Amino acid sequence: MNEWVRERVAEGGSSVTKAGAWREARRLRAELWPTLDDVVQRAVRARLAEDDLAGPWEPLSAEELEAASTQGRGVGSKNYPGTLVVRAYDLPISLLVQLRITAVRVSEAPLAELEELGLTYNSLDYTEEERTQREEVVQRIFSAQRIVRQGLERYGPWPREDRPPSTLIPAEE
């Protein structure tokens, strides 16, 4: 926003003061610079619309909903490699429910496979082959956090040429 104010003052000459440009920027903010909540919501909706997550999915049973909503025990929380940082966004409940259902349903088969193979938890006792096998299965697990992170990587608020390499969308679109 600072850059926009500087440009506005420069192009407006003596008729536009810095304070006036800041007031104008605040009025335009909602149109030109959506809130972080809006950006996250738009990115998550776009990611959930991609073919691999689109559904339709069966609603969660009461037991599944309870299991998926227990902090630290959600789908993929103990299986997804890396650090998960939880941020607080003001998102519509319907989107959160859709996100949770998608995470559970997409991850059911790989989680069952991990259970069947006896590779549910990280373990120092695994052989190299078991570790490799586990890593391959874990890549098919989608926690809600992973879905949000991928949505922001692919549809985040930066110029297309600056998108991270993990995005699937070409920069020259």
Protein Blocks (a to p, Z undefined) as FASTA:
>chain_A
ZZmmmmmmmmnmmmlcfklmmmmmmmmmmmmmccfklmmmmmmmmmmmpmklnopadddd
fklmmmmmpghiaghklmmgcjdddddddddfklmmmmmmmmmmmmmmmmmmmmmnopmb
gcfkbcfklmmmmmmmmmmpccfklmmmmmmmmmmcbdfklpcfkbmbdfkZZ
